[in-house]
């Protein structure tokens, strides 16, 4: 019989924690007795979830003390990948890691140490602080696939990214490459409620998703063809004079040049590229432009297309501006950095990284905007107008594929150490086979993790990381918005787990960075320094969480009418002076997906289907929940989606194991035969690995290459967006064929 818990027990204390299993960061009430979390539920007072929790949030207790969790620091004793370890103390681990990093710095320079991170799992400002003080510019994570190209390009054009929407006052919402119906359920609840009140929904997605099912218009676009669609929308809006003439005249820079530039991009031109009917393109452009005020919701799809990504993001930003749907009621708002509390950039110690080290950042010569050259330009403009800059940890990165190539080739210089924080690079970064070879080769590898993963397996040290219930949480949109939500730790880290702040601070102190540079004894002290400027009468961080919890200032509208847009021209720069200075086209130039049937007809003969590899799906967010059997019961095998006509032609039936192959390699997933996708489209699920496989195969640890979508993705320099450096997860060409019985032949 399950143990009955009386929540009225006076010995039970309620802690206001937060869920860490996606970017929504829902509020969680944790019931704690004698240092043990005995029950959790959604916090009804939290502004995001109002008491609800999805299946991810509801398994927090199973994640907290799962038998597969790493609980003690481990030091490798056998060969790399042999899974042979000895348990050591944190003190010994940090002493030995610091000694090795110091030796590498002395011999090869600080730039020979790089770090790979996950998304919203750790205190990234602490990681960046350590790396800046150490002297290395080579921090990176998957930010280039998730919002960072969008933020930087939109900020270059508008003075700050208008990434928050005033939904209550909108008449139309464009859901572009996102599926909140399966990813961020509180957002979807808000959309459906507003839709019932008259909000029009336009969904742009190759797949008929849970969100598309509620839309007024669904545009089943060819994966990777978003740039062509955005340019055609601009063409229609200008040609039919649907733009906001007053706003364009007073507040847009370069409209004349834009008019001449987009004249060629008609719906008829876009139709064969997007696989959309020209009249559907016109109808959707009109719906967006005539139902003002409106908004365009951000989705990861444009960030993940490689070569055309930057131009597509630029074109999407232009759409907001020419319709006047920016910084206005019902439009996309420009929150700017918070003037009320301490933002992440103020904690990163960027001023300590010397100029000569900044110049060594891998990928910064090829991909300038999201690395030091572009970040310096953007942050200088931001400081002049806002007084603060965006966070460098997310907006100023080494290019991940360039780091892995440097490990393998030692060009332009060797990377001798890689510090991995709450991510499994083999699973989450492009071209997984290359990444795995890099992890095998790198001289020194340290991983902070929940589980033994394929990356951890090849590490010299594996350190047990604390989860959401074991640490306080601050979410402030990476220091790029005025709002903030907070949560306290429910319990201190179990067993011998540590927080990432503890790790970076401990290394920093051992490497001589000085207590004055790491003045906070723990996260609570650091977080109180973040929220204390808000001025609430509280004595410490936990008091802030319990008495205040979150801060959402009232939206400001039409700030530009008094101050102008925070760009060099004081206007929205349709014609971007920042991109022009960095050597990029100042207006979005068309280029096709990295691989496509129009420009590569011979390749399309061999690989006739268009592929998207970025399909997230409930109950998983990324891949850290795959160890939890209750969630794997819901999704025990990987599935790729294929149209019935295509499946019939290939002799594939629903549930068959199939190979999906690109030029980079092949993976196997089961067939989900569905009319939700076009006859020429295949969508695969991401994140798959098999932690239940205890017998580890040296060539494919935990089956991380068997069903992993990133085996298929393209990261060669010529495939990446030249502006931001993001690589190609969508719009690639593939072929599908049935696997033999058992699926492994």
C-alpha positions as CSV (number, residue, x, y, z in Angstrom):
1,X,0.0,0.0,0.0
2,X,1.3,3.5,-0.8
3,X,2.3,5.5,2.3
4,X,-0.4,8.1,3.2
5,X,0.9,11.6,3.8
6,X,-1.0,14.0,5.9
7,X,-0.1,17.4,4.5
8,X,-1.5,19.0,7.7
9,X,1.2,17.4,9.7
10,X,2.8,20.3,11.7
11,X,6.3,18.8,11.1
12,X,5.9,19.4,7.3
13,X,7.2,22.6,5.9
14,X,6.1,23.9,2.5
15,X,8.9,25.3,0.3
16,X,8.2,27.3,-2.8
17,X,10.4,25.6,-5.4
18,X,10.3,25.6,-9.3
19,X,10.3,23.0,-12.0
20,X,13.5,22.8,-14.0
21,X,12.4,20.5,-16.8
22,X,11.6,23.1,-19.4
23,X,11.9,26.9,-20.0
24,X,8.5,27.6,-18.5
25,X,9.8,27.1,-15.0
26,X,6.5,26.4,-13.3
27,X,6.0,27.0,-9.6
28,X,6.2,23.9,-7.4
29,X,5.1,23.5,-3.7
30,X,7.5,21.0,-2.1
31,X,6.3,19.5,1.2
32,X,9.4,18.7,3.3
33,X,9.6,16.7,6.5
34,X,12.9,15.9,8.3
35,X,14.9,17.0,5.2
36,X,12.9,14.8,2.9
37,X,10.6,15.9,0.1
38,X,7.5,13.8,0.7
39,X,5.1,15.4,-1.8
40,X,5.0,18.0,-4.5
41,X,2.2,19.9,-6.4
42,X,1.9,22.9,-8.6
43,X,1.9,26.3,-6.9
44,X,-1.5,27.9,-7.3
45,X,-0.1,31.4,-6.7
46,X,2.6,31.1,-9.4
47,X,2.0,33.4,-12.4
48,X,3.0,30.8,-15.0
49,X,1.2,27.6,-14.2
50,X,-1.4,28.7,-11.6
51,X,-1.2,25.3,-9.8
52,X,-0.9,23.0,-12.8
53,X,2.0,20.7,-13.6
54,X,2.5,18.6,-16.8
55,X,3.9,15.1,-16.7
56,X,7.4,16.4,-16.7
57,X,6.9,18.4,-13.5
58,X,5.0,15.6,-11.8
59,X,8.0,13.3,-11.9
60,X,10.3,15.6,-10.0
61,X,10.4,13.2,-6.9
62,X,11.4,10.3,-9.2
63,X,14.2,12.4,-10.6
64,X,15.3,13.6,-7.1
65,X,16.5,10.2,-5.8
66,X,16.4,8.0,-8.8
67,X,18.6,4.9,-8.4
68,X,20.6,5.8,-11.6
69,X,21.5,9.3,-10.3
70,X,25.2,9.9,-9.8
71,X,25.7,10.6,-6.1
72,X,29.4,10.8,-5.4
73,X,32.3,12.3,-7.3
74,X,33.9,9.7,-9.6
75,X,37.5,9.5,-10.9
76,X,38.3,7.3,-13.9
77,X,40.6,4.4,-13.2
78,X,40.5,2.4,-16.4
79,X,40.7,3.3,-20.1
80,X,38.3,6.0,-21.4
81,X,34.9,4.5,-21.9
82,X,35.6,1.4,-19.8
83,X,33.2,2.6,-17.1
84,X,35.7,2.0,-14.3
85,X,35.7,4.5,-11.5
86,X,36.7,5.2,-7.9
87,X,34.7,7.3,-5.6
88,X,36.5,10.3,-4.2
89,X,35.7,13.4,-2.2
90,X,34.7,16.8,-3.8
91,X,37.9,18.3,-2.3
92,X,40.1,15.8,-4.0
93,X,38.2,16.2,-7.3
94,X,38.5,19.9,-7.3
95,X,42.1,19.9,-6.2
96,X,43.1,17.5,-9.0
97,X,41.0,19.2,-11.7
98,X,42.4,22.6,-10.8
99,X,45.9,21.3,-10.9
100,X,45.3,19.8,-14.4
101,X,43.7,23.0,-15.7
102,X,46.6,25.1,-14.4
103,X,49.1,22.9,-16.2
104,X,47.2,23.1,-19.5
105,X,47.0,26.9,-19.2
106,X,50.7,27.1,-18.6
107,X,51.6,24.9,-21.6
108,X,48.9,25.8,-24.2
109,X,47.3,29.0,-22.9
110,X,43.9,29.5,-21.2
111,X,42.1,29.2,-24.6
112,X,42.9,25.5,-24.6
113,X,40.2,25.0,-22.0
114,X,36.6,25.0,-23.3
115,X,33.2,24.4,-21.6
116,X,30.0,23.0,-23.0
117,X,26.7,23.7,-21.2
118,X,23.0,22.8,-21.4
119,X,20.0,25.0,-21.5
120,X,18.6,26.5,-18.3
121,X,20.0,23.7,-16.1
122,X,22.8,25.6,-14.4
123,X,24.0,29.0,-13.2
124,X,25.6,30.0,-16.5
125,X,26.7,33.3,-15.2
126,X,29.0,31.5,-12.7
127,X,30.4,29.4,-15.5
128,X,31.1,32.5,-17.6
129,X,32.6,34.2,-14.6
130,X,35.0,31.4,-14.0
131,X,36.0,31.3,-17.7
132,X,36.6,35.0,-17.9
133,X,38.7,35.0,-14.8
134,X,40.6,32.0,-16.0
135,X,41.2,33.7,-19.4
136,X,39.4,31.5,-21.9
137,X,36.8,32.8,-24.4
138,X,35.6,29.3,-25.3
139,X,32.3,28.8,-23.5
140,X,29.5,27.5,-25.5
141,X,26.2,25.6,-25.4
142,X,23.1,25.0,-27.5
143,X,22.0,28.6,-27.3
144,X,22.8,28.9,-31.1
145,X,19.9,26.5,-31.7
146,X,17.6,28.2,-29.2
147,X,16.7,31.9,-29.4
148,X,20.2,33.4,-29.4
149,X,20.4,34.1,-33.1
150,X,16.9,35.5,-32.9
151,X,17.8,37.8,-30.0
152,X,21.0,39.1,-31.5
153,X,19.7,39.8,-35.0
154,X,16.5,41.4,-33.7
155,X,18.5,43.5,-31.3
156,X,20.8,44.6,-34.1
157,X,17.7,45.7,-36.0
158,X,15.4,47.1,-33.3
159,X,17.6,48.0,-30.4
160,X,16.4,45.0,-28.3
161,X,14.7,41.8,-29.2
162,X,10.9,42.3,-29.0
163,X,10.4,38.7,-27.7
164,X,7.5,39.2,-25.3
165,X,4.0,39.6,-26.7
166,X,1.1,41.6,-25.3
167,X,-1.3,38.7,-25.9
168,X,-4.4,40.1,-24.1
169,X,-4.6,42.9,-26.6
170,X,-3.6,41.1,-29.7
171,X,-6.0,40.4,-32.6
172,X,-3.7,37.8,-34.4
173,X,-0.9,35.6,-33.3
174,X,1.5,33.9,-35.6
175,X,2.9,30.7,-34.2
176,X,6.0,30.3,-36.3
177,X,7.8,27.0,-35.9
178,X,6.6,26.3,-32.4
179,X,4.1,23.8,-30.9
180,X,3.1,25.0,-27.4
181,X,0.4,22.4,-27.5
182,X,3.1,19.8,-26.8
183,X,5.9,21.8,-25.3
184,X,4.7,24.7,-23.1
185,X,1.2,23.9,-21.9
186,X,0.6,27.1,-19.9
187,X,1.2,29.1,-23.1
188,X,-1.1,26.8,-25.0
189,X,-3.8,27.3,-22.4
190,X,-3.5,31.0,-22.8
191,X,-3.7,30.8,-26.6
192,X,-6.8,28.6,-26.7
193,X,-8.6,30.9,-24.1
194,X,-7.8,33.9,-26.2
195,X,-8.7,32.1,-29.5
196,X,-12.2,31.5,-28.0
197,X,-12.5,35.2,-27.4
198,X,-11.6,36.0,-31.1
199,X,-7.8,36.0,-31.4
200,X,-6.9,34.7,-34.8
201,X,-4.1,32.1,-35.0
202,X,-1.8,31.4,-37.9
203,X,0.4,28.3,-37.5
204,X,3.5,27.8,-39.7
205,X,4.7,24.3,-39.3
206,X,5.5,21.3,-41.7
207,X,3.4,19.1,-39.4
208,X,-0.3,19.3,-38.4
209,X,0.5,19.7,-34.7
210,X,-1.6,20.0,-31.6
211,X,-1.3,23.8,-32.1
212,X,-2.1,23.7,-35.8
213,X,-5.4,21.9,-35.0
214,X,-6.6,25.1,-33.3
215,X,-5.4,27.6,-35.9
216,X,-7.5,29.6,-38.3
217,X,-4.8,29.1,-41.0
218,X,-2.2,26.3,-41.1
219,X,0.7,26.7,-43.5
220,X,2.4,23.2,-44.0
221,X,5.7,24.7,-45.1
222,X,8.6,22.7,-46.5
223,X,11.1,22.3,-43.7
224,X,13.8,25.0,-43.9
225,X,11.9,27.2,-46.4
226,X,10.8,29.9,-43.9
227,X,13.0,32.6,-45.4
228,X,11.2,32.3,-48.7
229,X,7.8,32.6,-46.9
230,X,8.9,35.6,-44.9
231,X,10.2,37.4,-48.0
232,X,6.9,36.7,-49.8
233,X,4.9,38.0,-46.9
234,X,6.9,41.2,-47.0
235,X,6.3,41.4,-50.8
236,X,2.5,41.0,-50.3
237,X,2.3,43.5,-47.5
238,X,4.2,46.2,-49.4
239,X,2.6,45.4,-52.8
240,X,-0.9,45.6,-51.4
241,X,0.0,48.6,-49.2
242,X,-1.0,46.8,-46.0
243,X,2.0,48.2,-44.1
244,X,1.6,50.9,-41.4
245,X,2.6,53.9,-43.5
246,X,2.9,56.3,-40.6
247,X,5.1,54.0,-38.5
248,X,7.3,53.2,-41.5
249,X,7.7,56.9,-42.4
250,X,8.6,58.0,-38.9
251,X,10.3,55.0,-37.4
252,X,11.8,52.7,-40.0
253,X,15.2,53.1,-41.7
254,X,15.8,51.7,-45.2
255,X,12.2,51.2,-46.4
256,X,12.9,52.4,-49.9
257,X,15.8,50.0,-50.2
258,X,13.5,47.2,-48.8
259,X,10.8,47.9,-51.4
260,X,13.2,47.5,-54.3
261,X,14.8,44.4,-52.7
262,X,11.6,42.4,-52.1
263,X,9.9,43.2,-55.4
264,X,11.2,39.9,-56.8
265,X,9.9,37.7,-53.9
266,X,6.3,37.2,-55.0
267,X,4.1,34.4,-53.7
268,X,4.4,32.7,-57.1
269,X,8.2,32.8,-56.7
270,X,7.9,31.4,-53.1
271,X,5.3,28.7,-53.9
272,X,7.7,26.0,-55.4
273,X,10.2,26.7,-52.6
274,X,7.8,26.5,-49.7
275,X,5.3,23.9,-51.2
276,X,2.5,26.4,-50.4
277,X,-0.2,27.6,-52.7
278,X,0.4,31.3,-53.6
279,X,-3.1,32.2,-52.5
280,X,-2.5,30.7,-49.1
281,X,0.7,32.8,-48.8
282,X,-1.3,35.9,-49.7
283,X,-4.2,35.1,-47.4
284,X,-1.9,34.5,-44.4
285,X,0.1,37.7,-45.0
286,X,-3.2,39.6,-45.2
287,X,-4.5,38.1,-42.1
288,X,-1.4,39.1,-40.2
289,X,-1.2,42.6,-41.6
290,X,-4.8,43.6,-41.4
291,X,-5.6,42.3,-37.9
292,X,-3.4,44.7,-36.0
293,X,-2.3,44.8,-33.4
294,X,-0.7,41.4,-33.7
295,X,2.3,39.4,-32.7
296,X,4.7,36.8,-34.0
297,X,5.5,34.1,-31.4
298,X,9.1,32.9,-31.3
299,X,9.8,29.3,-32.1
300,X,13.2,27.5,-32.4
301,X,12.7,26.6,-36.1
302,X,14.3,29.7,-37.6
303,X,17.3,29.3,-35.3
304,X,17.9,25.8,-36.4
305,X,18.1,26.0,-40.2
306,X,21.8,26.7,-40.7
307,X,22.7,28.8,-43.7
308,X,19.4,30.6,-44.2
309,X,18.7,31.2,-40.5
310,X,20.0,34.7,-40.1
311,X,18.3,36.1,-43.2
312,X,15.0,34.4,-42.1
313,X,15.2,36.0,-38.7
314,X,15.9,39.4,-40.2
315,X,12.9,39.0,-42.6
316,X,10.6,38.1,-39.7
317,X,11.8,41.2,-37.7
318,X,11.0,43.3,-40.7
319,X,7.4,42.0,-40.8
320,X,6.9,43.2,-37.2
321,X,8.2,46.6,-38.1
322,X,6.4,47.4,-41.3
323,X,3.1,46.5,-39.8
324,X,3.7,48.6,-36.7
325,X,3.4,45.6,-34.4
326,X,6.2,46.5,-32.2
327,X,6.4,48.2,-28.8
328,X,2.6,48.8,-28.8
329,X,-0.5,47.4,-27.0
330,X,-1.2,43.9,-28.5
331,X,2.1,43.8,-30.3
332,X,5.6,42.4,-29.6
333,X,7.1,44.3,-26.7
334,X,10.7,45.4,-26.1
335,X,11.3,44.9,-22.4
336,X,15.0,45.8,-22.4
337,X,17.3,44.7,-19.6
338,X,16.0,45.2,-16.1
339,X,16.9,48.5,-14.5
340,X,15.4,47.2,-11.3
341,X,17.5,44.2,-10.4
342,X,21.0,42.8,-11.1
343,X,21.1,41.2,-14.5
344,X,23.3,38.2,-15.5
345,X,25.9,40.3,-17.4
346,X,26.7,42.2,-14.3
347,X,27.8,39.0,-12.6
348,X,29.8,37.5,-15.5
349,X,33.1,39.5,-15.0
350,X,33.5,40.0,-18.7
351,X,35.8,43.0,-18.1
352,X,38.4,40.5,-16.8
353,X,38.8,38.7,-20.2
354,X,41.7,40.4,-22.1
355,X,41.2,41.6,-25.6
356,X,43.9,39.3,-27.0
357,X,41.9,36.4,-25.5
358,X,38.6,37.5,-26.9
359,X,40.2,37.5,-30.4
360,X,41.0,33.8,-29.9
361,X,37.3,32.8,-29.5
362,X,36.7,29.8,-31.8
363,X,34.4,30.6,-34.7
364,X,34.4,34.4,-34.1
365,X,36.1,35.2,-37.4
366,X,33.6,33.2,-39.4
367,X,30.4,33.9,-37.4
368,X,30.7,37.4,-36.1
369,X,27.3,38.5,-34.6
370,X,27.0,35.9,-31.8
371,X,30.6,36.0,-30.8
372,X,32.9,38.8,-29.5
373,X,33.0,41.1,-32.7
374,X,29.2,41.3,-32.9
375,X,28.6,41.2,-29.1
376,X,30.9,44.1,-28.6
377,X,29.0,46.1,-31.1
378,X,25.6,45.2,-29.7
379,X,26.6,45.7,-26.1
380,X,28.2,49.1,-26.8
381,X,25.0,50.3,-28.4
382,X,22.9,48.8,-25.6
383,X,25.0,50.4,-22.8
384,X,24.7,53.8,-24.5
385,X,20.9,53.7,-24.7
386,X,19.8,51.2,-21.9
387,X,22.8,51.5,-19.6
388,X,23.1,47.7,-19.5
389,X,24.1,45.0,-21.9
390,X,22.7,41.6,-22.8
391,X,24.3,38.6,-21.1
392,X,27.6,37.4,-22.8
393,X,27.2,33.8,-21.6
394,X,24.3,33.3,-24.1
395,X,24.9,36.0,-26.7
396,X,28.7,35.7,-27.1
397,X,29.7,32.1,-27.7
398,X,32.4,30.0,-29.2
399,X,31.0,28.1,-32.1
400,X,30.3,24.5,-30.8
401,X,31.2,22.7,-34.1
402,X,34.4,24.8,-34.3
403,X,35.4,23.7,-30.8
404,X,34.8,20.0,-31.6
405,X,36.8,20.3,-34.8
406,X,39.6,22.0,-33.0
407,X,39.8,19.1,-30.6
408,X,40.1,16.7,-33.6
409,X,42.4,18.8,-35.8
410,X,44.1,21.2,-33.4
411,X,43.3,23.9,-35.9
412,X,43.6,26.9,-35.3
413,X,45.0,25.7,-32.0
414,X,44.5,22.7,-29.7
415,X,41.7,22.3,-27.2
416,X,43.1,20.2,-24.4
417,X,40.3,20.3,-21.8
418,X,36.6,20.3,-22.0
419,X,34.4,21.0,-19.0
420,X,30.8,19.7,-19.5
421,X,28.0,21.1,-17.4
422,X,24.6,19.4,-17.4
423,X,24.5,18.4,-21.1
424,X,25.4,15.3,-23.1
425,X,27.1,16.7,-26.2
426,X,26.9,13.5,-28.2
427,X,23.1,13.6,-27.9
428,X,22.5,17.4,-28.2
429,X,25.1,18.8,-30.6
430,X,25.1,18.4,-34.4
431,X,27.0,15.7,-36.2
432,X,27.1,13.3,-33.2
433,X,29.7,11.0,-34.6
434,X,32.2,13.8,-34.8
435,X,31.3,14.9,-31.3
436,X,31.8,11.4,-29.9
437,X,35.2,11.2,-31.5
438,X,36.2,14.6,-30.0
439,X,35.2,13.4,-26.5
440,X,37.2,10.3,-27.0
441,X,40.3,12.3,-28.1
442,X,40.3,15.4,-25.8
443,X,43.1,15.1,-23.3
444,X,41.1,16.1,-20.2
445,X,37.3,15.8,-19.9
446,X,35.2,16.7,-16.8
447,X,31.4,16.3,-16.7
448,X,28.9,17.6,-14.2
449,X,25.8,15.3,-14.6
450,X,22.7,13.7,-13.2
451,X,23.3,10.4,-14.9
452,X,26.1,8.3,-16.5
453,X,25.8,9.4,-20.1
454,X,27.9,8.7,-23.2
455,X,29.8,12.0,-22.6
456,X,30.3,11.2,-18.9
457,X,31.5,7.7,-19.8
458,X,34.6,9.2,-21.5
459,X,35.3,11.6,-18.7
460,X,38.3,11.7,-16.4
461,X,36.0,13.0,-13.6
462,X,32.2,12.8,-13.3
463,X,30.7,15.1,-10.6
464,X,27.2,14.7,-9.2
465,X,25.0,17.7,-10.0
466,X,22.1,18.9,-7.9
467,X,18.6,19.0,-9.5
468,X,15.9,21.6,-9.2
469,X,14.5,20.6,-5.8
470,X,18.1,20.7,-4.4
471,X,19.0,24.3,-5.4
472,X,17.4,27.7,-5.6
473,X,16.3,28.9,-9.0
474,X,16.2,32.3,-10.6
475,X,14.7,32.7,-14.1
476,X,14.9,36.1,-15.7
477,X,15.0,35.3,-19.4
478,X,18.8,35.2,-19.2
479,X,18.9,38.8,-18.0
480,X,17.1,40.1,-21.2
481,X,13.8,41.0,-19.7
482,X,12.4,43.1,-16.9
483,X,10.6,40.3,-15.2
484,X,11.9,37.7,-12.8
485,X,10.6,34.5,-11.1
486,X,12.3,32.8,-8.2
487,X,12.2,29.6,-6.3
488,X,13.9,28.3,-3.1
489,X,15.6,25.0,-2.7
490,X,13.3,22.4,-1.2
491,X,16.2,20.4,0.4
492,X,20.0,20.7,0.3
493,X,21.7,18.4,-2.2
494,X,21.2,14.7,-1.3
495,X,24.1,12.3,-0.9
496,X,27.3,14.1,-2.1
497,X,25.8,16.0,-4.9
498,X,26.9,19.6,-5.5
499,X,25.6,22.6,-7.3
500,X,27.3,24.0,-10.3
501,X,28.0,27.3,-8.5
502,X,29.9,25.2,-5.9
503,X,31.9,23.6,-8.7
504,X,32.9,26.9,-10.5
505,X,33.5,28.8,-7.3
506,X,35.6,25.9,-5.9
507,X,37.7,25.7,-9.1
508,X,38.1,29.5,-9.2
509,X,39.4,29.7,-5.6
510,X,41.8,26.9,-6.2
511,X,43.2,28.6,-9.3
512,X,43.9,31.8,-7.4
513,X,40.9,33.8,-8.5
514,X,40.5,35.2,-5.0
515,X,37.6,35.3,-2.5
516,X,36.9,38.9,-3.4
517,X,36.0,37.7,-6.9
518,X,33.7,34.9,-5.4
519,X,32.2,36.8,-2.5
520,X,29.1,34.6,-2.2
521,X,29.2,31.6,0.1
522,X,26.3,29.9,-1.7
523,X,23.6,30.5,-4.3
524,X,21.2,32.1,-1.8
525,X,23.7,34.9,-1.2
526,X,24.4,35.5,-4.9
527,X,20.7,35.4,-5.7
528,X,19.9,37.9,-2.9
529,X,22.3,40.3,-4.6
530,X,20.3,39.9,-7.7
531,X,16.8,40.6,-6.2
532,X,17.8,43.0,-3.4
533,X,17.8,46.1,-5.6
534,X,14.0,45.6,-6.2
535,X,13.6,47.1,-2.7
536,X,11.2,44.7,-1.1
537,X,11.5,44.6,2.7
538,X,13.0,41.1,3.1
539,X,16.2,40.0,4.8
540,X,17.4,37.2,2.6
541,X,16.7,35.4,-0.7
542,X,14.4,32.7,0.8
543,X,12.4,35.6,2.4
544,X,12.1,37.1,-1.0
545,X,10.8,33.9,-2.5
546,X,8.3,33.3,0.2
547,X,7.0,36.9,0.5
548,X,7.4,38.1,-3.1
549,X,8.4,35.3,-5.4
550,X,8.2,37.1,-8.7
551,X,8.3,40.5,-10.2
552,X,6.4,41.5,-13.4
553,X,6.6,45.2,-14.0
554,X,3.7,46.8,-15.9
555,X,4.4,46.8,-19.7
556,X,5.5,50.0,-21.2
557,X,4.2,51.0,-24.6
558,X,5.4,53.4,-27.3
559,X,8.6,54.1,-25.4
560,X,10.2,54.9,-28.8
561,X,8.0,58.0,-29.2
562,X,10.0,59.7,-26.4
563,X,13.3,58.0,-26.7
564,X,13.5,56.5,-30.2
565,X,14.5,53.0,-30.9
566,X,17.8,52.1,-29.3
567,X,19.8,51.8,-32.5
568,X,22.3,54.1,-34.2
569,X,19.6,55.7,-36.3
570,X,17.0,55.8,-33.6
571,X,14.7,53.8,-35.9
572,X,14.0,50.1,-36.6
573,X,16.8,49.3,-39.1
574,X,15.1,47.3,-41.8
575,X,18.4,48.1,-43.5
576,X,20.8,47.0,-40.7
577,X,23.9,49.2,-40.2
578,X,25.2,46.7,-37.6
579,X,25.0,43.7,-40.0
580,X,26.6,45.9,-42.7
581,X,29.5,46.9,-40.4
582,X,30.1,43.3,-39.7
583,X,30.3,42.5,-43.4
584,X,26.9,40.9,-43.9
585,X,24.1,42.0,-46.2
586,X,22.1,44.8,-44.6
587,X,18.9,43.4,-46.1
588,X,17.9,39.7,-46.0
589,X,19.2,37.9,-49.1
590,X,17.5,34.7,-50.2
591,X,19.3,31.4,-50.0
592,X,17.8,28.0,-49.9
593,X,17.9,25.3,-47.2
594,X,21.4,23.7,-46.8
595,X,20.1,20.8,-49.0
596,X,17.2,21.2,-51.3
597,X,15.7,19.7,-54.4
598,X,15.8,22.9,-56.4
599,X,19.5,23.7,-56.1
600,X,20.7,20.1,-55.6
601,X,18.6,17.9,-58.0
602,X,21.2,15.1,-58.2
603,X,21.3,14.8,-54.4
604,X,17.5,14.9,-54.3
605,X,17.4,11.9,-56.6
606,X,19.3,9.9,-54.0
607,X,17.8,11.6,-50.9
608,X,14.2,12.5,-52.0
609,X,12.6,13.5,-48.7
610,X,12.8,16.7,-46.7
611,X,13.9,16.1,-43.1
612,X,13.3,17.9,-39.9
613,X,15.3,16.5,-36.9
614,X,14.1,18.9,-34.2
615,X,10.9,17.3,-33.1
616,X,10.5,17.7,-29.3
617,X,7.7,15.7,-27.8
618,X,5.9,15.1,-24.5
619,X,6.8,13.8,-21.9
620,X,10.4,14.7,-22.6
621,X,12.0,18.2,-23.0
622,X,15.5,17.4,-23.9
623,X,16.9,14.0,-22.8
624,X,17.6,14.1,-19.1
625,X,14.3,12.3,-18.3
626,X,15.0,9.1,-20.4
627,X,16.2,7.2,-17.3
628,X,12.7,7.5,-15.7
629,X,10.8,4.4,-16.5
630,X,7.4,5.9,-15.9
631,X,8.0,8.4,-18.7
632,X,9.6,5.8,-20.9
633,X,6.5,3.7,-20.4
634,X,4.6,6.5,-22.2
635,X,7.3,6.8,-24.9
636,X,9.3,3.6,-25.0
637,X,10.5,3.7,-28.6
638,X,11.4,6.5,-31.0
639,X,9.0,7.3,-33.8
640,X,9.5,9.2,-37.0
641,X,6.5,10.6,-38.9
642,X,5.9,9.6,-42.5
643,X,2.9,10.1,-44.9
644,X,0.8,7.1,-45.7
645,X,1.4,7.4,-49.5
646,X,5.1,7.6,-49.0
647,X,5.1,4.7,-46.6
648,X,3.1,2.5,-49.0
649,X,5.5,3.3,-51.8
650,X,8.4,2.2,-49.6
651,X,6.7,-0.9,-48.2
652,X,6.6,0.5,-44.7
653,X,3.8,-0.1,-42.3
654,X,2.9,1.7,-39.1
655,X,5.3,0.6,-36.3
656,X,8.0,-0.8,-38.6
657,X,11.6,-0.1,-37.6
658,X,13.1,2.1,-40.4
659,X,16.4,3.7,-41.3
660,X,16.4,7.4,-41.8
661,X,19.6,8.4,-43.6
662,X,21.4,11.6,-44.7
663,X,24.9,12.3,-46.0
664,X,26.1,12.2,-42.4
665,X,24.8,8.8,-41.4
666,X,21.7,7.0,-40.5
667,X,19.5,6.3,-37.5
668,X,16.6,3.9,-36.8
669,X,13.2,4.9,-35.5
670,X,9.8,3.3,-35.8
671,X,7.3,4.6,-38.4
672,X,4.4,6.6,-37.3
673,X,2.3,6.6,-40.5
674,X,0.2,9.8,-40.5
675,X,-1.4,12.3,-42.7
676,X,-0.1,15.0,-40.5
677,X,3.0,15.4,-42.7
678,X,3.5,16.1,-46.4
679,X,4.3,13.2,-48.8
680,X,7.8,14.6,-49.2
681,X,8.5,15.2,-45.4
682,X,9.9,13.1,-42.7
683,X,10.1,14.3,-39.1
684,X,12.2,12.4,-36.5
685,X,12.1,12.7,-32.7
686,X,15.1,14.2,-31.0
687,X,16.9,13.3,-27.8
688,X,16.9,9.5,-28.0
689,X,19.4,7.4,-26.1
690,X,19.0,4.1,-24.2
691,X,20.3,4.5,-20.6
692,X,18.8,1.1,-19.7
693,X,21.5,-0.6,-21.7
694,X,24.0,-1.5,-19.0
695,X,26.3,-3.4,-21.3
696,X,28.1,-0.5,-22.9
697,X,29.3,-0.8,-26.5
698,X,32.5,1.1,-27.1
699,X,31.4,2.3,-30.6
700,X,27.9,3.3,-29.5
701,X,27.7,3.9,-25.7
702,X,24.1,3.6,-24.4
703,X,22.9,3.4,-28.0
704,X,23.4,7.2,-28.3
705,X,24.1,6.9,-32.1
706,X,21.3,4.4,-32.9
707,X,18.3,6.7,-32.8
708,X,19.8,10.1,-32.2
709,X,18.6,12.7,-34.6
710,X,21.8,14.7,-34.4
711,X,23.6,11.9,-36.3
712,X,21.8,13.3,-39.3
713,X,22.5,17.0,-38.8
714,X,25.0,19.2,-40.7
715,X,27.6,21.3,-39.0
716,X,30.2,22.0,-41.7
717,X,31.2,25.7,-41.8
718,X,29.6,26.1,-45.2
719,X,26.3,24.7,-43.8
720,X,26.1,27.2,-40.9
721,X,24.4,30.5,-40.8
722,X,27.2,33.0,-41.7
723,X,25.8,35.6,-39.3
724,X,25.3,33.6,-36.1
725,X,27.0,30.2,-36.7
726,X,23.9,28.1,-36.0
727,X,24.0,24.8,-37.8
728,X,21.4,22.8,-39.8
729,X,18.8,20.7,-38.0
730,X,16.0,21.3,-40.4
731,X,15.5,21.3,-44.2
732,X,18.0,18.6,-45.0
733,X,17.5,15.8,-47.5
734,X,17.1,12.2,-46.5
735,X,15.9,8.8,-47.5
736,X,13.9,6.2,-45.6
737,X,13.9,2.5,-45.9
738,X,12.6,-0.4,-43.9
739,X,15.1,-2.1,-41.5
740,X,15.5,-5.8,-41.3
741,X,13.7,-7.7,-38.5
742,X,15.2,-6.4,-35.2
743,X,16.2,-3.1,-36.8
744,X,20.0,-3.3,-36.4
745,X,21.2,-4.8,-39.7
